[in-house]
Amino acid sequence: MADLYYLPGSAPCRSVIMVAKAVGIDLNKKLLNLQAGEHLKPEFVKINPQHTIPTLVDNGFALWESRAILIYLVEKYGKTDSLYPKCPKKRAVINQRLYFDMGTLYQSFANYYYPQVFAKAPADPEAFKKIEAAFEFLNIFLEGQTYAAGDSLTIADIALVASVSTFEVAGFDISKYANVNKWYENAKKVTPGWDENWAGCMEFKKYFE
């Protein structure tokens, strides 16, 4: 059984948990308390020199960066390639959405909310505009689409739903973006492990109360 070093409130960690559920593997989940500095302990730094979560250790093979883990899980354990099709064009679109999630959408969340949550900094209206711009892009991507990349559920949807659900519990109004809202409501119903994702969101919500 693969070990997953994680925190339930973390969107990237939750995406890994959902993909593991989708491919039908159990994870040995190991809570890592960042506030207590557990990620800086020598034994963890030896596994992952960047000391980030999520970190997966599968029979001695260590991997971090959630979107790389999602691909690895499907390629190693997926009974079909539906979550990450082998077609180069379909895969390219999924990769684009994953990079968009990492570098634009989730990054906008981190830039706006993390300083407020962890450093008690005031809200930055310029950073908020970046969130709105990211959602406008996502809204365009989802025009006429039930899924984020292609015509069925893929790891792109799972990564994005982990991020978008985190925006929801932070109080961001998703309903302003009709295509995103429609996609999100469907994703809640069809994504394996959604319930555990939402439970993790509720953990994260405590930071905003």
Secondary structure, 3 states (H helix, E strand, C coil): CEEEEECCCCHHHHHHHHHHHHHCCCEEEEECCCCCCHHHCHHHHHHCCCCCCCEEEECCEEEECHHHHHHHHHHHHCCCCCCCCCCHHHHHHHHHHHHHHHHHHHHHHHHHHHHHHHHCCCCCHHHHHHHHHHHHHHHHHCCCCCCCCCCCCCHHHHHHHHHHHHHHHHCCCHHHCHHHHHHHHHHHHHCCCHHHHHHHHHHHHHHHC
